[in-house]
Amino acid sequence: DSTPWGIAPGPDGAMWFTESAGNRIGRITMNGAITEFLLPTAGSSPAGIAPGPDGAMWFTQRNGNRIGRITMAGAITEFAVPTADSTPWGIAPGPDGAMWFTQRIGNKIGRIDMAGAVTEFPVPTPASAPWEIAAGVDGSMWFSEWETSRIARVGTGRGALLVARVTGRRSVGAR
């Protein structure tokens, strides 16, 4: 059982996906040909995946507590996350040329540059379980706080700090 989890388009025109239970990264072409790449760290449970500005795919390893990078040729590099057992989850490219990721149990947002240096930013909401993350049109990284039902953002400038927890009004449908 592979348990496909995250999926994203790659710069090679194929779709790349994580196999959480299979401990692999998969690649599927538009005509259905699948290639799988076994991760070096056993039982790492890859989750989120996204294309990076360097032409590689970057992914989180929930149980491995690492961020992975795989080239289009299948070469894998792993980078440790400083906070132990932080459970990296969602990942996305930022406007600053780095990859940004959530740490669900660590309650932090991480930033990894293309050389593998990781910077962490604590989320001010206790036990919020940051889940998914995406670049916003305002130059910030926006993320969901799964346990608190909130949306928040972190600035991407030098010495970035969490700048806001956003709680909006709910609306249903268009008026």
VOTI-624379 format. One line per field, with one value per residue (C-alpha): residue in three letters; y, z, x negated; residue number from 1; chain. Coordinates in steps of 0.02 Angstrom, whole numbers, plus 50000, padded with zeros to 5 digits. Layout:
N
gumi: [Ala ...];
v: [Y ...];
w: [Z ...];
u: [X ...];
drenza: [NUM ...];
kevo: [A ...];
end
This chain:
175
gumi: [Asp Ser Thr Pro Trp Gly Ile Ala Pro Gly Pro Asp Gly Ala Met Trp Phe Thr Glu Ser Ala Gly Asn Arg Ile Gly Arg Ile Thr Met Asn Gly Ala Ile Thr Glu Phe Leu Leu Pro Thr Ala Gly Ser Ser Pro Ala Gly Ile Ala Pro Gly Pro Asp Gly Ala Met Trp Phe Thr Gln Arg Asn Gly Asn Arg Ile Gly Arg Ile Thr Met Ala Gly Ala Ile Thr Glu Phe Ala Val Pro Thr Ala Asp Ser Thr Pro Trp Gly Ile Ala Pro Gly Pro Asp Gly Ala Met Trp Phe Thr Gln Arg Ile Gly Asn Lys Ile Gly Arg Ile Asp Met Ala Gly Ala Val Thr Glu Phe Pro Val Pro Thr Pro Ala Ser Ala Pro Trp Glu Ile Ala Ala Gly Val Asp Gly Ser Met Trp Phe Ser Glu Trp Glu Thr Ser Arg Ile Ala Arg Val Gly Thr Gly Arg Gly Ala Leu Leu Val Ala Arg Val Thr Gly Arg Arg Ser Val Gly Ala Arg];
v: [50000 50165 50289 50433 50599 50761 50797 50940 50973 50962 51069 50915 50912 50762 50755 50715 50639 50575 50397 50410 50223 50172 50293 50347 50493 50452 50529 50500 50559 50619 50448 50357 50293 50288 50295 50278 50334 50254 50379 50353 50375 50223 50259 50446 50461 50598 50716 50883 50913 51067 51125 51232 51381 51271 51152 51012 50949 50982 50878 50857 50699 50689 50548 50576 50756 50810 50912 50818 50875 50766 50813 50769 50628 50557 50611 50636 50749 50760 50904 50886 51002 51077 51051 50866 50775 50932 50838 50940 50941 51069 51149 51287 51402 51579 51742 51754 51603 51484 51343 51370 51229 51197 51100 51026 50962 51085 51229 51324 51384 51336 51414 51316 51400 51312 51265 51177 51305 51301 51447 51420 51542 51496 51515 51625 51526 51380 51205 51275 51131 51229 51124 51193 51344 51451 51612 51758 51902 52017 51935 51841 51655 51610 51453 51364 51329 51163 51150 51330 51353 51507 51573 51661 51733 51758 51892 51834 51979 51969 51918 51872 51867 51808 51965 51920 51793 51820 51780 51830 51837 51686 51708 51582 51601 51760 51899];
w: [50000 49947 50017 49894 49988 49911 49725 49620 49441 49408 49292 49179 49133 49244 49408 49563 49719 49891 49946 50135 50176 50033 50088 49908 49791 49633 49460 49337 49157 49064 48979 49148 49159 49343 49416 49603 49706 49877 50012 50105 50278 50318 50379 50346 50280 50148 50147 50054 49890 49782 49642 49698 49612 49578 49459 49588 49688 49876 50001 50187 50285 50431 50530 50465 50527 50368 50211 50053 49879 49724 49555 49392 49375 49545 49653 49831 49966 50142 50265 50452 50534 50694 50806 50853 50808 50732 50596 50438 50336 50199 50087 49956 49865 49932 49839 49920 49825 49973 50017 50165 50265 50414 50570 50634 50804 50822 50800 50689 50512 50431 50289 50196 50070 49917 50011 50147 50288 50394 50493 50607 50663 50811 50784 50925 50938 51058 50985 50822 50713 50557 50409 50232 50169 50011 49945 49949 49826 49966 49975 50135 50163 50218 50318 50400 50586 50588 50775 50796 50633 50589 50441 50478 50384 50403 50317 50203 50225 50315 50497 50457 50602 50613 50583 50591 50635 50519 50572 50441 50434 50361 50204 50111 49923 49822 49853];
u: [50000 49922 50050 50028 50036 49972 49966 49897 49843 49657 49552 49533 49718 49758 49854 49751 49828 49785 49820 49837 49848 49733 49597 49572 49588 49683 49687 49828 49825 49979 49992 49989 49809 49758 49583 49553 49403 49372 49322 49157 49236 49345 49522 49511 49691 49678 49828 49825 49734 49704 49590 49444 49362 49210 49302 49317 49466 49462 49561 49593 49558 49680 49601 49425 49426 49340 49365 49321 49269 49278 49207 49294 49165 49216 49068 49131 49057 49128 49111 49147 49273 49196 49348 49360 49522 49598 49695 49662 49823 49863 49732 49733 49611 49600 49573 49401 49330 49343 49462 49580 49657 49771 49723 49886 49828 49683 49807 49686 49665 49500 49401 49268 49154 49085 48925 49026 49014 49172 49245 49395 49530 49642 49828 49897 50059 50025 50051 50122 50056 50003 50059 50049 49952 49955 49878 49997 50010 49950 49777 49818 49837 50013 50051 50195 50201 50293 50329 50388 50485 50384 50285 50121 49973 49787 49685 49545 49424 49258 49290 49470 49590 49768 49866 50048 50179 50323 50499 50625 50812 50894 50996 51099 51117 51122 51245];
drenza: [1 2 3 4 5 6 7 8 9 10 11 12 13 14 15 16 17 18 19 20 21 22 23 24 25 26 27 28 29 30 31 32 33 34 35 36 37 38 39 40 41 42 43 44 45 46 47 48 49 50 51 52 53 54 55 56 57 58 59 60 61 62 63 64 65 66 67 68 69 70 71 72 73 74 75 76 77 78 79 80 81 82 83 84 85 86 87 88 89 90 91 92 93 94 95 96 97 98 99 100 101 102 103 104 105 106 107 108 109 110 111 112 113 114 115 116 117 118 119 120 121 122 123 124 125 126 127 128 129 130 131 132 133 134 135 136 137 138 139 140 141 142 143 144 145 146 147 148 149 150 151 152 153 154 155 156 157 158 159 160 161 162 163 164 165 166 167 168 169 170 171 172 173 174 175];
kevo: [A A A A A A A A A A A A A A A A A A A A A A A A A A A A A A A A A A A A A A A A A A A A A A A A A A A A A A A A A A A A A A A A A A A A A A A A A A A A A A A A A A A A A A A A A A A A A A A A A A A A A A A A A A A A A A A A A A A A A A A A A A A A A A A A A A A A A A A A A A A A A A A A A A A A A A A A A A A A A A A A A A A A A A A A A A A A A A A];
end
